[in-house]
């Protein structure tokens, strides 16, 4: 199914439910696969050609408002599957720990990603963190070499868009072993400060407001990407790089 009258290249397969995402993370796969998160910010970068997905990539929706819009456009319910500990991350880590999965982390500073690796090992016994690399590493070539040596079953790339998508897709083209490569925005930064969101913001679905108040680049991002997306969605069918 196409979700726009205008052609959009690189339509990714949409994963709609948490249960399907958890299944995808640990499902057998013939080689590396990429799952990226669609929100108005990543959509803008995708449209600008800053990264190019293909039909064998997967995508989930990030954010309740975007999920409601996608549900309305497609006529099928779609959940917001934000990858953080106020979203699906805890269930995902539990699933990986149950399977004894090998997890790789890329993102944040060296100190942040090291603290996240320790946090995940302590909170999810059985999870094997085999790589914890800073997202500020000067050499993507070295990062890709480190991933190839570590051979994770699941690799979380937490560098912000579009850098994380570009690296994830480059890794997909290079790796020779089955790996689920997941882009996950600020996961490392936030998990290093767990619990990141005060309960009142999570309970009232105002995590976006907390980030806007506490992270300098978020408010301009909302003005530049989110509000125009909402306006387009209200006036006409936005172009979305999705398929079932």
C-alpha positions in Angstrom: 0.0 0.0 0.0 1.3 3.5 -0.9 0.5 6.4 1.5 0.8 9.2 -1.0 -0.4 10.0 -4.5 3.2 11.3 -5.1 6.0 8.8 -5.6 8.4 8.5 -2.7 11.6 6.5 -3.1 13.0 4.0 -0.6 9.7 2.9 1.1 10.5 0.9 4.2 8.4 -1.9 5.7 6.3 -0.5 8.6 6.3 -2.3 11.9 3.1 -1.2 13.7 3.0 -3.0 17.1 5.4 -3.5 19.9 4.9 -7.2 19.8 6.0 -7.2 16.1 9.1 -5.1 16.9 10.2 -7.4 19.7 9.8 -10.4 17.3 11.8 -8.6 14.6 14.7 -7.9 17.0 15.3 -11.6 17.7 14.0 -13.2 14.5 16.4 -15.2 12.3 17.8 -13.1 9.4 20.1 -13.9 6.5 22.2 -10.8 6.9 22.3 -7.3 8.4 18.9 -5.4 8.5 18.2 -1.8 9.4 15.2 -0.5 11.4 14.9 3.3 11.6 12.5 5.6 13.4 10.2 7.9 11.5 9.2 11.2 13.0 9.0 14.7 11.3 12.7 15.3 12.0 14.0 12.1 10.4 11.4 12.5 7.6 12.8 15.9 6.7 16.3 14.4 6.4 15.0 11.4 4.4 13.2 13.8 1.9 16.4 15.9 1.6 18.4 12.8 0.6 20.6 12.8 3.6 20.1 9.1 3.9 18.5 6.6 1.4 16.5 3.7 2.6 15.3 0.8 0.5 12.4 -1.7 0.3 14.1 -4.3 2.6 14.6 -1.8 5.4 12.1 -1.5 8.3 10.7 1.5 10.1 8.7 2.3 13.2 6.9 5.4 14.2 8.3 7.7 16.9 5.8 9.9 18.8 2.1 9.6 19.6 1.0 12.4 17.3 2.9 11.0 14.3 1.5 7.5 15.1 -2.1 8.8 15.1 -1.5 10.5 11.7 -0.1 7.4 10.2 -2.9 5.3 11.6 -5.4 7.7 10.1 -3.7 7.7 6.7 -3.3 3.9 6.5 -6.6 3.0 8.1 -4.7 0.5 10.4 -3.8 1.2 14.0 -0.1 2.0 14.5 1.7 2.4 17.9 4.3 4.9 18.8 7.4 2.8 19.5 9.9 5.3 20.9 13.1 3.5 21.9 13.7 4.8 25.4 12.8 3.6 28.9 9.6 5.5 28.9 8.8 3.6 25.7 9.7 0.1 24.4 13.4 -0.1 25.5 12.8 -2.0 28.7 10.7 -4.7 27.0 13.2 -4.9 24.2 16.2 -5.4 26.6 14.2 -8.0 28.5 13.6 -9.9 25.3 17.3 -9.7 24.3 18.4 -10.8 27.8 16.1 -13.8 27.7 17.7 -14.9 24.4 21.3 -14.2 25.7 21.7 -11.8 22.8 24.9 -9.9 22.0 24.3 -6.2 22.0 26.3 -3.4 20.6 26.0 0.3 21.5 27.2 3.3 19.5 26.4 6.8 20.8 27.0 9.6 23.3 30.4 10.3 24.9 32.8 7.5 26.0 31.7 8.0 29.6 28.0 8.0 28.7 28.0 4.8 26.6 30.2 3.0 29.2 27.7 3.9 32.0 24.8 2.7 29.8 26.6 -0.6 29.1 26.9 -1.1 32.9 23.3 -0.1 33.5 22.0 -2.6 30.9 24.1 -5.5 32.2 23.0 -4.8 35.8 19.3 -4.3 34.9 19.0 -7.1 32.4 21.0 -10.2 33.5 21.8 -12.4 30.6 22.3 -9.5 28.2 25.8 -9.5 26.7 27.0 -6.0 25.8 29.9 -6.7 23.4 30.5 -3.2 22.1 30.1 0.3 23.7 31.6 2.9 21.4 31.2 6.7 21.5 29.1 8.3 18.9 31.7 11.1 18.6 34.3 8.7 17.2 36.2 10.6 14.5 36.4 7.6 12.2 33.3 5.8 10.8 35.7 3.3 9.2 37.1 2.4 12.6 33.6 2.2 14.1 32.5 -0.2 11.3 35.6 -2.3 11.9 34.9 -2.5 15.6 31.3 -3.6 14.9 32.6 -6.3 12.5 34.9 -7.7 15.2 32.2 -7.6 17.9 29.6 -9.3 15.8 26.5 -8.1 17.8 23.1 -9.7 17.3 21.6 -6.3 17.8 23.3 -2.9 17.3 21.8 0.3 18.6 23.0 3.4 16.8 22.2 6.5 19.0 23.8 9.4 17.2 21.0 11.6 16.1 19.6 12.0 12.6 20.9 11.9 9.9 24.3 10.6 11.1 22.8 7.5 12.7 20.8 6.4 9.6 23.8 7.0 7.3 26.0 4.9 9.5 23.4 2.2 10.0 22.9 1.9 6.2 26.7 1.8 5.6 27.0 -1.0 8.2 24.3 -2.9 6.5 26.2 -2.8 3.2 29.5 -3.8 4.9 28.7 -6.4 7.6 28.8 -10.1 6.7 26.8 -11.4 9.7 23.1 -11.2 10.6 22.6 -8.1 12.8 19.5 -6.1 13.6 20.7 -2.5 13.3 18.4 0.0 15.1 18.7 3.7 15.1 17.5 5.2 18.4 18.2 8.9 18.6 19.0 10.0 22.1 18.8 6.6 23.8 22.4 6.6 25.1 22.3 10.2 26.3 19.0 9.6 28.1 19.7 6.2 29.5 23.0 7.5 31.0 20.7 9.8 33.0 18.0 7.2 33.9 15.3 8.0 34.9 15.5 10.8 32.3 11.8 11.9 32.2 10.1 13.0 35.4 7.0 10.8 36.0 4.6 13.7 35.6 5.7 14.3 32.0 5.5 10.7 31.1 2.1 10.2 32.7 0.7 13.2 30.8 2.4 12.4 27.5 4.5 15.5 27.6 8.0 14.0 27.1 8.4 16.3 24.1 7.8 19.3 26.3 10.4 18.2 28.8 13.0 17.7 26.1 12.1 21.1 24.6 12.6 22.8 27.9 15.8 21.0 28.8 17.6 20.4 25.4 18.5 23.6 23.5 18.1 22.1 20.0 14.7 20.5 20.5 12.5 23.7 20.4 14.0 24.9 17.1 13.5 21.3 15.7 9.8 21.4 16.7 9.4 24.7 14.9 11.3 23.7 11.8 10.1 20.1 11.3 7.1 19.2 13.5 4.8 22.1 13.1 5.1 22.1 9.3 4.5 18.3 9.3 1.3 18.8 11.3 0.2 21.6 9.0 0.7 19.4 5.9 -1.1 16.5 7.6 -4.1 18.7 8.3 -4.3 20.1 4.8 -3.4 17.1 2.6 -1.9 13.6 2.7 1.9 13.9 3.5 4.4 11.9 1.6 5.5 9.0 3.7 8.2 6.5 2.8 6.2 3.5 4.2 4.9 0.2 2.9 3.2 -2.8 4.5 
